Amino acid sequence: QVQLRESGPGLVKPSQTLSLTCSVSGGSMTRGSYYWTWIRQPAGKGLEWIGRISTTGRTSYNPSLNSRVTISVDSSTAHFSLKLTSVTAADTAMYYCAKQDWNCSGGTCYDWFDPWGQGTLVTVSS
Amino acid sequence: SSELTQDPSVSVALGQTVRITCQGDSLIRFYSTWYQQKPGQAPVIVIYGKNNRPSGIPDRFSGSRSGNTASLTITGAQAEDEADYYCSARDNNDKLVFGGGTKVTVL
Protein backbone atom coordinates (compact mmCIF):
# COMPACT_ATOMS: atom_id res chain seq x y z
CA GLN A 1 0.00 0.00 0.00
CA VAL A 2 1.65 3.21 -1.22
CA GLN A 3 1.93 5.97 1.36
CA LEU A 4 3.01 9.55 0.77
CA ARG A 5 4.38 12.16 3.14
CA GLU A 6 5.21 15.79 2.45
CA SER A 7 8.06 17.62 4.10
CA GLY A 8 9.66 21.03 3.86
CA PRO A 9 9.81 24.48 5.45
CA GLY A 10 6.55 25.77 6.87
CA LEU A 11 7.56 29.40 6.38
CA VAL A 12 8.96 30.99 3.24
CA LYS A 13 9.78 34.65 2.69
CA PRO A 14 8.17 36.57 -0.18
CA SER A 15 10.12 36.42 -3.46
CA GLN A 16 11.97 33.30 -2.34
CA THR A 17 11.57 29.71 -3.57
CA LEU A 18 9.23 27.22 -1.94
CA SER A 19 10.71 23.71 -1.90
CA LEU A 20 8.81 20.63 -0.80
CA THR A 21 9.54 16.92 -0.93
CA CYS A 22 7.13 14.02 -1.04
CA SER A 23 8.46 10.70 0.25
CA VAL A 24 6.95 7.57 -1.25
CA SER A 25 6.84 4.31 0.64
CA GLY A 26 5.20 0.94 0.20
CA GLY A 27 5.50 0.71 -3.56
CA SER A 28 7.59 1.31 -6.64
CA MET A 29 7.92 4.82 -8.08
CA THR A 30 8.79 3.58 -11.54
CA ARG A 31 6.56 0.60 -12.20
CA GLY A 32 3.31 1.52 -13.93
CA SER A 33 1.96 4.38 -16.00
CA TYR A 34 0.80 6.76 -13.32
CA TYR A 35 1.87 10.23 -12.22
CA TRP A 36 3.20 11.91 -9.11
CA THR A 37 1.28 15.08 -8.44
CA TRP A 38 1.17 18.23 -6.32
CA ILE A 39 -2.07 19.91 -5.27
CA ARG A 40 -2.60 22.88 -2.99
CA GLN A 41 -5.44 24.40 -1.01
CA PRO A 42 -5.47 27.87 0.57
CA ALA A 43 -7.22 27.97 3.91
CA GLY A 44 -10.98 27.94 3.46
CA LYS A 45 -10.71 27.64 -0.32
CA GLY A 46 -10.78 24.99 -2.99
CA LEU A 47 -8.24 22.59 -4.42
CA GLU A 48 -5.80 23.61 -7.14
CA TRP A 49 -3.82 21.16 -9.27
CA ILE A 50 -0.21 22.36 -9.47
CA GLY A 51 1.27 19.76 -11.79
CA ARG A 52 2.54 16.24 -12.24
CA ILE A 53 5.50 14.17 -13.29
CA SER A 54 5.30 10.78 -14.96
CA THR A 55 7.31 7.73 -14.06
CA THR A 56 9.43 8.54 -17.13
CA GLY A 57 10.06 12.12 -15.99
CA ARG A 58 7.63 13.92 -18.27
CA THR A 59 6.02 16.95 -16.61
CA SER A 60 2.80 18.90 -17.02
CA TYR A 61 1.94 22.05 -15.10
CA ASN A 62 -1.02 24.25 -14.33
CA PRO A 63 -0.79 27.09 -16.89
CA SER A 64 -1.37 29.67 -14.14
CA LEU A 65 1.82 28.52 -12.40
CA ASN A 66 3.80 27.19 -15.34
CA SER A 67 6.53 29.84 -15.33
CA ARG A 68 7.28 29.38 -11.61
CA VAL A 69 6.93 25.66 -10.96
CA THR A 70 9.24 22.69 -11.36
CA ILE A 71 8.46 19.13 -10.35
CA SER A 72 11.22 16.55 -10.32
CA VAL A 73 11.53 12.93 -9.28
CA ASP A 74 14.34 10.89 -7.74
CA SER A 75 13.29 7.26 -7.93
CA SER A 76 16.53 6.06 -6.34
CA THR A 77 15.59 7.77 -3.08
CA ALA A 78 11.82 7.30 -3.53
CA HIS A 79 10.76 10.90 -3.51
CA PHE A 80 9.57 13.66 -5.79
CA SER A 81 9.85 17.39 -5.29
CA LEU A 82 8.14 20.69 -5.91
CA LYS A 83 9.85 24.02 -6.42
CA LEU A 84 7.83 27.21 -6.74
CA THR A 85 9.80 30.39 -7.35
CA SER A 86 9.04 34.04 -6.58
CA VAL A 87 6.39 33.24 -3.99
CA THR A 88 3.89 35.74 -2.65
CA ALA A 89 1.26 35.63 0.07
CA ALA A 90 -1.11 34.14 -2.52
CA ASP A 91 0.99 30.97 -2.44
CA THR A 92 0.18 30.39 1.24
CA ALA A 93 -1.67 27.08 1.33
CA MET A 94 -1.78 23.48 2.42
CA TYR A 95 0.29 21.54 -0.10
CA TYR A 96 -0.57 17.92 -0.83
CA CYS A 97 1.28 15.32 -2.84
CA ALA A 98 -0.69 12.50 -4.40
CA LYS A 99 -0.41 9.60 -6.79
CA GLN A 100 -2.45 10.21 -9.94
CA ASP A 101 -3.77 7.20 -11.77
CA TRP A 102 -5.75 7.24 -14.98
CA ASN A 103 -7.78 5.13 -17.37
CA CYS A 104 -8.65 5.74 -21.01
CA SER A 105 -11.09 3.59 -22.95
CA GLY A 106 -13.87 4.05 -25.44
CA GLY A 107 -12.64 7.48 -26.41
CA THR A 108 -12.78 8.97 -22.94
CA CYS A 109 -10.49 9.19 -19.93
CA TYR A 110 -10.65 9.77 -16.24
CA ASP A 111 -8.05 10.38 -13.55
CA TRP A 112 -8.02 9.93 -9.84
CA PHE A 113 -5.73 10.99 -6.99
CA ASP A 114 -5.09 8.23 -4.50
CA PRO A 115 -3.45 8.09 -2.07
CA TRP A 116 -2.81 11.60 -0.78
CA GLY A 117 -0.25 12.74 1.73
CA GLN A 118 -1.51 14.32 4.92
CA GLY A 119 -0.54 17.76 3.62
CA THR A 120 1.95 20.35 4.77
CA LEU A 121 1.10 23.97 5.49
CA VAL A 122 3.32 26.56 3.86
CA THR A 123 3.01 30.20 4.87
CA VAL A 124 4.60 32.97 2.82
CA SER A 125 5.46 35.84 5.10
CA SER A 126 8.39 38.05 5.96
CA SER B 1 -12.96 26.19 -21.27
CA SER B 2 -10.86 24.74 -18.44
CA GLU B 3 -13.31 25.47 -15.63
CA LEU B 4 -15.53 23.20 -13.61
CA THR B 5 -18.43 24.92 -11.87
CA GLN B 6 -20.09 23.68 -8.69
CA ASP B 7 -22.75 25.23 -6.48
CA PRO B 8 -21.07 26.55 -3.31
CA SER B 9 -23.43 24.88 -0.89
CA VAL B 10 -26.39 22.56 -0.59
CA SER B 11 -28.34 21.19 2.34
CA VAL B 12 -30.20 17.93 2.77
CA ALA B 13 -32.40 16.50 5.47
CA LEU B 14 -31.10 13.40 7.22
CA GLY B 15 -32.05 10.33 5.20
CA GLN B 16 -33.04 12.27 2.10
CA THR B 17 -31.36 12.42 -1.30
CA VAL B 18 -29.08 15.18 -2.53
CA ARG B 19 -27.49 15.69 -5.93
CA ILE B 20 -24.33 17.75 -6.38
CA THR B 21 -23.50 18.92 -9.87
CA CYS B 22 -20.32 19.87 -11.69
CA GLN B 23 -20.52 21.64 -15.02
CA GLY B 24 -17.81 22.12 -17.62
CA ASP B 25 -17.15 21.80 -21.34
CA SER B 26 -14.51 19.12 -20.89
CA LEU B 27 -17.02 16.84 -19.17
CA ILE B 28 -18.49 16.10 -22.58
CA ARG B 29 -15.23 14.23 -23.33
CA PHE B 30 -13.95 13.17 -19.92
CA TYR B 31 -15.43 11.56 -16.85
CA SER B 32 -15.05 13.29 -13.53
CA THR B 33 -13.84 12.08 -10.16
CA TRP B 34 -15.51 13.13 -6.91
CA TYR B 35 -13.71 13.74 -3.63
CA GLN B 36 -15.05 14.19 -0.13
CA GLN B 37 -13.09 16.39 2.24
CA LYS B 38 -13.80 16.77 5.93
CA PRO B 39 -12.23 19.56 8.04
CA GLY B 40 -8.55 19.07 8.68
CA GLN B 41 -8.30 16.02 6.43
CA ALA B 42 -7.01 15.27 2.96
CA PRO B 43 -9.64 14.59 0.30
CA VAL B 44 -10.88 11.05 -0.24
CA ILE B 45 -12.24 9.61 -3.47
CA VAL B 46 -15.94 8.70 -3.40
CA ILE B 47 -16.64 8.20 -7.13
CA TYR B 48 -14.34 7.89 -10.14
CA GLY B 49 -14.94 7.25 -13.81
CA LYS B 50 -18.39 6.38 -15.08
CA ASN B 51 -19.66 5.33 -11.63
CA ASN B 52 -16.94 3.50 -9.73
CA ARG B 53 -16.78 3.44 -5.94
CA PRO B 54 -13.55 2.61 -4.12
CA SER B 55 -13.78 -0.11 -1.53
CA GLY B 56 -15.11 1.23 1.72
CA ILE B 57 -17.31 3.91 0.15
CA PRO B 58 -21.00 3.26 0.90
CA ASP B 59 -23.28 2.46 -2.01
CA ARG B 60 -25.43 5.48 -1.19
CA PHE B 61 -22.85 7.44 -3.24
CA SER B 62 -23.32 7.27 -7.02
CA GLY B 63 -22.19 9.22 -10.04
CA SER B 64 -23.62 10.05 -13.44
CA ARG B 65 -23.04 12.33 -16.41
CA SER B 66 -25.32 14.08 -18.86
CA GLY B 67 -23.83 16.29 -21.53
CA ASN B 68 -21.43 18.71 -19.87
CA THR B 69 -22.70 18.06 -16.35
CA ALA B 70 -21.47 15.42 -13.92
CA SER B 71 -23.47 14.61 -10.82
CA LEU B 72 -22.79 13.01 -7.47
CA THR B 73 -25.87 11.70 -5.73
CA ILE B 74 -26.09 10.75 -2.08
CA THR B 75 -29.19 8.59 -1.54
CA GLY B 76 -30.19 8.56 2.10
CA ALA B 77 -27.70 11.12 3.40
CA GLN B 78 -26.16 10.43 6.78
CA ALA B 79 -24.72 12.85 9.30
CA GLU B 80 -21.20 11.67 8.46
CA ASP B 81 -21.70 12.75 4.85
CA GLU B 82 -21.50 16.40 5.89
CA ALA B 83 -18.37 17.60 4.13
CA ASP B 84 -17.01 19.52 1.16
CA TYR B 85 -17.23 17.72 -2.18
CA TYR B 86 -14.99 18.46 -5.15
CA CYS B 87 -15.18 17.27 -8.72
CA SER B 88 -12.11 17.01 -10.91
CA ALA B 89 -11.50 16.12 -14.53
CA ARG B 90 -9.16 16.74 -17.43
CA ASP B 91 -9.63 19.94 -19.32
CA ASN B 92 -9.43 20.13 -23.10
CA ASN B 93 -5.66 20.79 -22.81
CA ASP B 94 -5.10 17.57 -20.89
CA LYS B 95 -4.48 19.42 -17.63
CA LEU B 96 -6.32 18.53 -14.44
CA VAL B 97 -8.83 20.95 -12.95
CA PHE B 98 -10.98 20.96 -9.83
CA GLY B 99 -14.40 22.44 -9.32
CA GLY B 100 -14.74 25.09 -6.64
CA GLY B 101 -16.32 22.64 -4.20
CA THR B 102 -19.77 22.17 -2.70
CA LYS B 103 -20.36 22.27 1.03
CA VAL B 104 -23.00 19.70 1.97
CA THR B 105 -24.89 20.29 5.19
CA VAL B 106 -27.01 17.48 6.63
CA LEU B 107 -29.92 18.87 8.61
Chai-1 contact restraints between the chains, C-beta under 6 A:
chainA,res_idxA,chainB,res_idxB,connection_type,confidence,min_distance_angstrom,max_distance_angstrom,comment,restraint_id
A,G46,B,G100,contact,1.0,0.0,6.0,A-B,restraint_1
A,G46,B,G101,contact,1.0,0.0,6.0,A-B,restraint_2
A,L47,B,Y86,contact,1.0,0.0,6.0,A-B,restraint_3
A,L47,B,F98,contact,1.0,0.0,6.0,A-B,restraint_4
A,W49,B,L96,contact,1.0,0.0,6.0,A-B,restraint_5
A,Y96,B,A42,contact,1.0,0.0,6.0,A-B,restraint_6
A,T108,B,F30,contact,1.0,0.0,6.0,A-B,restraint_7
A,C109,B,F30,contact,1.0,0.0,6.0,A-B,restraint_8
A,Y110,B,Y31,contact,1.0,0.0,6.0,A-B,restraint_9
A,Y110,B,G49,contact,1.0,0.0,6.0,A-B,restraint_10
A,W112,B,T33,contact,1.0,0.0,6.0,A-B,restraint_11
A,W112,B,I45,contact,1.0,0.0,6.0,A-B,restraint_12
A,W112,B,Y48,contact,1.0,0.0,6.0,A-B,restraint_13
A,D114,B,I45,contact,1.0,0.0,6.0,A-B,restraint_14
A,W116,B,A42,contact,1.0,0.0,6.0,A-B,restraint_15
A,G119,B,A42,contact,1.0,0.0,6.0,A-B,restraint_16
